[in-house]
């Protein structure tokens, strides 16, 4: 009877030329599988991977390499550090690692370290007991306990305060911690995936991030390529987002002009996939008669908000002068409001602290006359410590 050993087959090999009548058997202690059984296993694996990689669009060599790394590390319990610029899809990669692991039936818990105020972050991660601090009116379970037996995703790990880093290091090494206000030690079983757009090696050199924690996180790094390095994925991404937004808005799109695809392919995409997604949403909203307009043409022709002429003349040819002029125009347009959804930081696409840092570095402060008291902006700038490296 003709047989085929299971280890000889792989997902990338074409076996359609082989007869389909083979039966499974054992020979010399080696499990022998039928072609039908191998095909079924491969089909199941492909289906599992398609589910795990849901939302990750593209077929470029750079992206395929990343997904191969995900498949390699997912079955282990090793800590993974996902690196990449803003908007490259780090959370999707973290989710895929969880979905391809043995923990996929357990919780996947997300925490954005940059989005939680410093004085609440420790409680958010590790929980607290009733009365642990003012306002702690009940016991709170932290994210580590929520993720027990599953995966905890710490996004923007570079923003984790130095004072909390030793406690995180202990959890990673010992899988145990105490809630705030409690002496009882809790043991957990959590797999950690962390992500950041910052250069942690540079932060370690500047003493802004603990070296021992960095080495503990950097067990298996996965670096996501920016969109400008995988332009062959852009047409597929356009189609993916157009289909999604057109269904959601009830606006069928029958034509994506070739010149729009060419413009998207040659654009540098500083905001990566997130920027592309937002521009496609804008284009679908503005579409007429099923034809998708090119939002990049509008982006190049008109500014995102009205410009005031008072600071336009200050722009010079240097990058710092251009940056200073842009920040000044935005601050004037928002009446010098930095934070909030209508503030200058939101319009520039920057965290509030980053904008304050740039303002201090560039010597930008709100003009005031006479003996007027300092504004909130000036007080913020006075109390803000400027980092030694500028990520912009």
N, C-alpha and C positions, 0 to 999 in steps of 0.2 A: 504494500500500500504506500503511495507517495505521501510524503509528509513535509511540513515546513516548520522549522523551529521559530518560536515567537520572537527571540531577540533579533532575528534577521530583518524584521519589518520596522519601518519608521514612517512617521506622518509625511515625510517629504519624498517617499518612494512610490512610484506607480506600479501597482501590482495587477492592473486590469487585464494584462495579457495572460495571467495564470488561470488554470482551470478552477472552477468554483466548487468542485465536488469533494475537496479534501476533507477528511475527518480528523478530529483531534485524537491524540493518543499519547503515550509516554514511551520514551526510549532511552535506556541507560540513565535513568533518573532525571532526564531533561523533559520539561513539560512541552508537549507538541500541540500546537493550536491549529485549528482549521483557518482557511483564508476568510471564511465568513465571520469567524469569531474575531480575528484580527481587525477586519473592517469595522465590526461593531464597536470594538474598543477604541479604534481611531476616531470613529464618528462621535463617540461619547466624549473623548478628549477634546475634539474640535468644538463640540457644543459647549463644554465647560469653559474653554478658553474664550469663546465668543461672548459668553455671558460675563466672564470676569473682565474682559476688555471693553465692555459696553461704554460708549462715549469717547473712546480713544480711536481717532480716525486718522488713517494714513497708511501708506505702504512703503515709505522711503527707507533706504538702508539704515539711516540713523535711528528712525523709530523702531524698526525691526530689531535692531541691536538692543535697544532699551527693553522691549517686550521680552526678548530672549533672556535678558538678565532678570527680569521679573519672574519668569517661569523657573529660572534656576534657583533663586533664593526663596521663593514663596513657600515651598514645602518645609523649609527649616523654621526654627524659632529664632533665628539670628536677628539682631537689630539692624534696621535699614535706614540709611540717611539719603533722602531724595534731595538732589541739588538742582537748581535751575532758576532762570529768571522768572519774574512775575508773569503769570498768565500762561505758563507752559503746561499746566495740567498736573501739578504735583499731587493734588488730592486724588485724582483719578488713578494715578499709579499706586498710591497707598491703598486705595480701595481694591485694586486688582490684586495686590499682594495678599490682602486679607481673603479675597474671594477664591484664590487659588491655593490657599493653605488649608490645613486640617482644622483651623479655627473658624472656617467660614460659617458654621452654624451658630457661632457665639457672637457677642456684641462687637461692633466696630464703632468706637467712640472717638469723636473729633474734638480737638481743642486748638483754638488759634491763640497762641501766646501773646500776640500783639494786640488782640482785640479786648483783652480782659484787663481792667485796671490792676496795677501792681498790688494794691492792698487787698485785692480779692482773689488773686491768682493762686496763692497757696491753698486757700480754702477750696477753690474750684478744683484743684488737682487732687488734694489729699483729704478733703472733707473737714468737718469740725463738729465738736460736741456742743450741746446746748450750754450757753453762757460762756463760751470760749472767748468771746470778745463782745463789745457793745453791738447790739443788734442781732446777735446769734440766739434767736428765740427758740430754735429747735435744732436737733441733730441734722447734719447734712452729709450725704454720701458723696465722696469725691469721684472724679472721673476715673481714677485708677481702680477703685472698687467697682464702678460701673462696667469697666472693661475686663473684669476678672474672667479668665479662660478665653478671652478674645484678644482684640488688637486695639491699642491706643495710638491714635495719630496726633502727634504734636506738630502743628504747623507753625511756621515762623519761630523755630526753636532759638534762632539767634537773638530774639527779643526776650528770652527768659532772663529775669533779673539774676545777677550774680549771687545774691543772697539765697536764692532757691536752688541753685545748681548743685550744691552738695547733697541736698535731700533727694533730688532726682537721681543723682549718681548712686546713692545708696539703694534706691528702689531698683535700679537697673542691675546692680550687683547682687543684692540680697533678696530682691522680690519681697520686701517688707517695708512698712512705714507706720507712723502714728498719725491719727487725726489731730488737728489743732485742739488743744485743751484736753488731750487724753494721753495717758501713759501706756495704754494698751497697744501692743504691736499687732498689726494686721498683716497676714501673709497672703500674697496674691500670686496669680499665674497669668502674666500679661506679656504679650509681644509688643514691642515698641517700634513704630515707624515715625521718624522725624523728618522734617523738611525745612528748607530755608532758601532764600534767594541771596543771602549774604555770604561773604567769604569768611568762613569760620577760622581758617588758618590765620588770616590777617587779624581777626578779632582776638585769637589766642596770643598773637605776637604783641598786640596792644593791651593785653591783660583785661580785655572786655569779655572774654569767655574762658572758662576753666579748661586747661589742657587735658586734665584727666577725664573730664566729661566728654570732651571732643573725641578723644581716642576711644572711649566706650561707645559713643554714638556711631563712629566711623568704621563699624565692622564691615558693612557691605554698602559702599556708596553707589548710587545710581544717579548719573548726571543727565538731565533732560536737555536735548538740543533746542535752542531757540528756533522759532518758526522760520527765520531768515536762512537757517542752515538746512532746511528741508522744503524747498519751494515746490518740489514735485507733489507734496501733500496738499497744497493749497486748493487746486480744483476740486479735490474730493471733499475738503472741509467746506468749501463754498456750497457744494451740492447738499451736504449733510445739514448745514444750518438753514439753507433756503427751504429745504423740505420741511424742517421742523417749524420754522416761523410761519411759513405759508399755511400749514395745517392749523397752527394755533390761532392765527388771525383770520382764517377763512379767505385768504387772498391767493388764489392759484398763480403760480409763476410758470409761464410757458417758455420764456426766453431769457437766458443769461448771456449777454453780448460777449463775444470773444475778446473785445478790447478791454472789458472789465476784468476778465480773467488774467489778461496780460498785465494790466495795471496792478492787480493784487499780487501777482507772482513777482513783480519787480520791486514792490514796496518793501521797506526794511522791517516793518512790524515791531516797533519798540515795545508794544503791549502784548505781543505774541498772539496766541489763539484767542484769548479773551477779547483783545481789540478787534480781531477779525469777526468774532461772533457778534460784537456790539454793532459793527459797521453793517453786517448783513441784516441784522434786525432793523436798523435805520433804513436800509435800502428797501426792504420788504414793505415797511410802513409807507414809504414814498412812491412805491411802484404804481404804475398805471397801465391798464390794458395788458397785464400779465408780463410786462417787460421790466426787468430789474435794472434800475439806474445804477450808475457807478458812484458810490458815496465818496470815493477818494478824490474825484474831480471836484466835488463840492467842498471837501475838506481842504484842498489846496487853494480853492478860489476865495473862500470866505473864512474869517476867524470863527472860533467856537463861541465868542461873545463880543459885543461891541468894544472897540478899542477907543481909548481916550487919547487925544492928541498931545496932552501935556507931557507925556513921558516918551512918546514915539521918537522924538529927536535925540533921546539919550542913547539910543542903540548904536554900538560901534561894531567893529569887525571881530572882536575877540569873543570867545565863548562865554567868559565870565560876564562881560558887558551885556551880551545878548540875554543871558540868564537873569541878570539883574533887571534889565528892562522888562522882560516877560513877567517877573514876579511883581514889579512895581505896577505894571498895567493891571494885573489881576487884582492886586490889593486895592487900587483906586476904584476898580469897577465894583468891588464888593464892599466899598466903604471901609476898607481895612479890617474886615471880618476874616479871621483865619479859620476857625473851626466851624463845624456844623455842615449840613448838606449843601448850604448855599455859600459857604466860605471859600476863601482862596485855595486852601489845601485841597478841597474836593474838586475844584475846577482844574487844578494843576495835576490831579491824580496822585497826590502825595499824602503820606501820613502827616498829621498836624505837627508832630515833633520834627519830622524831616524838614518841613517848610521853615519852622522856627530856626533850625540849625543853619539852613542856607541864608536866611535873613541876617543872622548874626555874623556869618562869615563874610557876606557881601556888604555889611554895614548898612542894612536897610532898617529904618525906623520911621514911624509915622511923624510927619512934621507937626509941630504944635507951636503955638505962639504964646508970648508972654510967660506968665508963671503958672500955666495950666498944669494940673497934677499929671503924673505919668499915666499913660494909658495901660490897659491890660496887655496890649502887645508888648510895650516896653518892659513891663514887669515880667512877662514871660521870657523875653529875650535876656533880661538881666539874670534870671534864675536858671537859665538853661545852659547846661554844660555841653560845649561843642565837641563832638567826636573828632578824633584826629584824622579819620579817613572819610571822604565824602562819596557815598555810593552812587550819586547821580552822575 
